[in-house]
């Protein structure tokens, strides 16, 4: 094991331990936000497959989250187990995603963005207007939380672990996929479809598969979202969700495995943290006195009051300085350091 | 010698322009056929029509006597026809070895077996042999995008050979390559031709390179074949001289 992969393994273990221990020190709202992070990350992982790896722009990921959520809500409210909804939503979103991939065989980039945007709008209109099935603007309430082998995941902390477990499974499967020959073919499709085609890569099939897999994960995310919030209406699945998921993928680092995890931290957790910025010094104790000399508490109050402005500024500055996102920035730093070390090692030593 | 590739009356029109106009020729097994002609004479369009990147307006292409006109490039590639492009076409974010594995992985098994099979599809050995053969060992683990132009050009050619094709169409393999690299490339192509019996069709502007490498040459001008024969005959053909030097 190289030093870097050992470091990676230790870091991954620490993060996993942190995620498992986190709810012990959190109030129900904090646990809810952390669960939302896990659920959102799954959708972002899906979009990262479609967009980051295979290079197919999609503004419809939020619509698949919505489809998954409605399937879960409708079925579980009628007494079906969540497992059935899980499979049905995964398979339907996979199928619809496959069909949505067909336009990508003809149009690319911003043209494709508009085709998928149209689909997202259409899905939203169906959620809102087809009252006979979706309940329209009144939505569907009393969505039960699942139980597995007689164990109920009803309480916030238990349901958080349920979401975290799902995220772990999705992450492992995605890790497997991107390291398989499929991952290589997806990258080839993104970087040079014409060349890939000439090397026997069936770009048509991989394009459709990239859409289908991404959409399927969007559906899975929705299946978890419905029992998390326990009440759904069309509003959260409007175009804004698709744009937000796109933001997470880009900000985290499009085409990097860890990108969606970090992107979802920025999009889901950071606004909450900023909103509570004025309470930061309460928690820090003596360290706060030192810090407050650099950053006065009034500044923190200002950030807490205008947290969305602070958030927007952060995202803009980040993307100007690192278009490849946070993980892309870190990767580049590591690569630059490695190159420097290699260059220094190759240099003949000057006698002193 | 049997005929690998037959091109019959192939035409491609873009609006009113006849980019390729009724071209017919055969490629025999094991030969290195050169295609030359001034800029805009239809060479690359001809390649694109043969390989399914473009749909010909009319005419027919046969591989081993079977019609393959309009077949998708990926299917044609799996039948053993491979190509390079005029402009460099490597995958910059993949390493040299990954580029090579990718170039052959779709020939092994099905999509499903590849998903659950070995990560390298059992191709690391082949890739390493190709890396040694093209003298890229020192950069094998670098991203292809970080290589020099000449190295990328070698990788580009190596990718076309990775799956052990029977017929390789090379579009300007010598373009922008320095003299040392060029000699290296020619030597590699000749070796693959002799040892593995691969058949080549080469588009090239570098006359010295093409005359030395090819046993037969087809000359295109304005989408039509104006001359065909061995290098010496073609070189002294007045029509060829006129096409190149103008009126």
Interface residues (C-beta under 8 A of the other chain):
Chain A: X177 X179 X180 X181 X182 X184 X185 X187 X188 X191 X192 X194 X195 X196 X197 X198 X199 X200 X201 X202 X203 X205 X255
Chain B: X51 X53 X72 X73 X74 X77 X78 X82 X83 X85 X89 X90 X91 X92 X93 X94 X98 X101 X102 X103 X104 X105 X106 X107 X111 X114 X115 X116 X117 X119 X121 X159 X163
